[in-house]
Amino acid sequence: MEEMRLKCALRKVFSFVYKEKLENGLSEHELDHVFIGVTNDAPMLNTEEAMEWRSITFASLEQEIHNNPSQYTIWLKKIYKRVNKYI
């Protein structure tokens, strides 16, 4: 994973397609592939790819998505529960 400069084997767990209408007449129609990897390395942020990152538990993520859904991308809200069975 170059984005966070982590080195780990990745395992594809599932793919899905979604189509959503967004604000301002925009829409998303994507085929997403979800991979999981495990490492003990500390992430190093690549600022060309992301502005910040943080680590939280699955339970905390679920609570945050419930309390602040507009803070999270559509694709994350669609996959987070499915991913839990693989971690």
C-alpha distance (Angstrom), angle and dihedral (degrees) to the residues before:
residue distance angle dihedral
M1 . . .
E2 3.77 . .
E3 3.81 95.5 .
M4 3.80 93.3 73.7
R5 3.82 95.5 17.6
L6 3.79 91.7 -117.1
K7 3.77 121.9 149.5
C8 3.77 115.3 -148.3
A9 3.77 141.5 124.0
L10 3.79 112.4 -96.2
R11 3.79 125.9 -145.4
K12 3.79 121.0 -160.4
V13 3.80 108.8 -130.4
F14 3.81 103.3 174.7
S15 3.80 147.7 -29.1
F16 3.79 129.3 -139.8
V17 3.79 141.5 178.7
Y18 3.77 123.9 -138.3
K19 3.78 136.8 176.6
E20 3.80 121.1 -164.1
K21 3.79 135.4 170.4
L22 3.79 112.3 -132.3
E23 3.78 134.8 -165.9
N24 3.81 121.2 -70.7
G25 3.81 93.0 30.3
L26 3.81 93.8 -66.2
S27 3.79 124.7 134.3
E28 3.80 140.9 -171.3
H29 3.79 124.4 -142.3
E30 3.78 110.2 173.9
L31 3.77 145.0 161.2
D32 3.81 105.8 -144.7
H33 3.80 127.8 -167.8
V34 3.81 118.0 -156.4
F35 3.81 120.6 -151.6
I36 3.80 130.4 179.5
G37 3.79 128.0 -154.7
V38 3.79 135.1 169.9
T39 3.79 127.5 -144.1
N40 3.79 139.9 155.8
D41 3.82 91.0 -146.6
A42 3.79 118.9 115.7
P43 3.82 112.2 -117.3
M44 3.80 118.6 -114.1
L45 3.78 111.2 -154.6
N46 3.80 117.8 -121.8
T47 3.82 100.9 -152.1
E48 3.81 91.4 -161.0
E49 3.81 87.8 64.9
A50 3.83 104.0 33.5
M51 3.79 138.1 5.2
E52 3.81 97.0 -142.8
W53 3.79 144.6 -10.7
R54 3.77 139.4 -163.9
S55 3.77 138.9 -176.3
I56 3.82 121.5 -124.2
T57 3.78 136.2 163.0
F58 3.78 121.0 -98.6
A59 3.82 90.1 -113.3
S60 3.82 90.4 53.6
L61 3.80 91.4 48.4
E62 3.78 91.5 50.4
Q63 3.82 90.6 50.9
E64 3.80 92.9 46.7
I65 3.81 92.9 49.5
H66 3.79 89.3 49.7
N67 3.83 93.3 48.3
N68 3.84 98.9 37.5
P69 3.82 109.7 21.9
S70 3.81 93.6 160.3
Q71 3.82 89.6 63.3
Y72 3.82 92.1 65.8
T73 3.78 134.2 66.7
I74 3.77 121.1 -107.2
W75 3.79 92.7 -117.3
L76 3.82 93.0 53.0
K77 3.79 91.7 51.0
K78 3.82 89.0 50.9
I79 3.81 96.7 51.0
Y80 3.80 110.1 30.7
K81 3.81 95.8 90.3
R82 3.81 92.6 44.6
V83 3.80 91.1 51.3
N84 3.81 93.1 54.1
K85 3.80 92.9 73.2
Y86 3.82 89.4 59.1
I87 3.80 97.7 50.2
